[in-house]
């Protein structure tokens, strides 16, 4: 009999499981709070549970965890992690440190079925969805791996990672149920205790799931737009054939979110394709008076993809047109340019190599 992974349970589900074992709801809450403390990997560590309860849990269930198989550290501080899963598949997470915060980009699937032409992960094809435990364990593994000097508050449980973005491998809304379970665990005070203001879920535009996401999880939404011209967007993103720009933007206008929150539109700038003054003006017209911010992402060249990054002058001119139209616009130049920076690049390399970190590659020490 395979053991149940307790990290696939929300707190409510774990309370129900405790009842199945004829235990009190208190026991379920107690176990849940233990699971997400730093360094917990064994039921023997749950010292306020009776020994007989710990033994029964060990017989029936397990506490999964991820350990970095490969780690690349950029000169700018960006850290890219590759994790090998129990079935041999490889996923990646990226830590982006800034002066006052650490942001972690996590994966939701192995590979991706969306086929976006600018994304290396999209060329890998779709392998499978990640379980809630595999999503949550990325955050825990990076948190537990970082040295204490990188934890802004000096508190490993809540201070090492400040922001979460679901912008790694996969389309989060294509793994909807597991995503919602993971979000509930992440934002539970007894789980990883993230504020919804600190969690962003990105989508390429799976319109039917967008409204339900906003109704069931109060988080930030980012939409991968990249063009408001249907012909160009379909060339870049096959999903646009099913949910064209007009349908997607209408879903964004109807997205349920608290006052003062704004949708973030992600726009990869690709030389000669979607970076002209006309593209910028068309983007401004289409977004109109929508409550939004715009992230301009100069394309990050990588082997196997035929696109180029525009010049800095072209990027700045594009931003100015949007600024002049009244939009809040950020330029996010790629981090980790000296390592496997493209989404999916490190996972592809580790999958092909099938080995752990090379001795001559820089790595961080485990633990403190």
LINPENOR-V479338 format. One line per field, one symbol per residue. ss: DSSP state (H for helix, E for strand, C for the rest). phi: phi as a letter, one per 20 degrees, with the letter a starting at -180 (. if undefined). psi: psi as a letter, one per 20 degrees, with the letter a starting at -180 (. if undefined). A space follows every 50 residues. Layout:
ss->???
phi->???
psi->???
This chain:
ss->CCCEEHHHCCHHHHHHHHHHCCCCHHHHHHHHHHHCCCCCCCHHHCCCCC HHHHHHHHHHEECCCCCEEEEEECCCCCEEEEEECCCCCEEEEEEEECCC CEEEECCCEEECCCCCCCCHHHHHCEEEECCHHHHHHHHHHHHHHCCHHH CCCCCHHHHCCCEEEECCCCCHHHHHHHHHHHHHHHHCCCCCCCCHHHEE EEECCCHHHHHHHHHHCCCEEEEECCCCCHHHHHHHCCHHHHCCHHHHHH HHHCCCCCCCCCEEEEEEECCCCCCCHHHHHHHHHHHCCCCEEEEEEECC CCCCCCCCCCCHHHHHHHHHHHHHCCCEEEECCCCCCCCCCCCCHHHHHH HHHCCCCCCCCCCCCCCC
phi->.fefeffedfffffffffffemdfggfffffgffgdfgnecbfffefeef gffffffffecbdfbdcgebbddefenfcddddeefenfcccccedecgd acddedecbemaefmffedfgfefmedafefgffffffffffgfeffffe egemdffcdfcdcdcecefndgfecfffffffffffeffeeelefgfdcc ddceoegfefffgffdbecedddfdmadegfffffecggffecfgfffff fffeffbfgmecfdeecfedgmdbdegffffffffffldffbccdecgge gbgndeecefffffffffffffgfeneecdddffemfecfffgnffgfff gffmbefffedfbeffme
psi->pqqpoijiprgghhghhhhhjkrqhhgghggghhhjqpjoiqhhimijqq hhghhgghhhrrorrqpphqpppqhjippppppprhjiqprqqppoprhj qppppqqiroaqihkpijphhhihrpgrqqrgghghhgghgggihqqhii ohijohgiihphqppmjbprohiilgghggggggghiphidilpqhijpp pqqilnghigghghhipnrqpppofiqjohgghhhhohhhhhnrghgghh hghjpoqqqiqqqpppopoppjgkjrhhgghhggghhckqorqpopnppo qqpipjrqprqhggghhgghghghjjqppqpnqpqkijamhqpigghggh ghhkrapqhjqprqqqb.
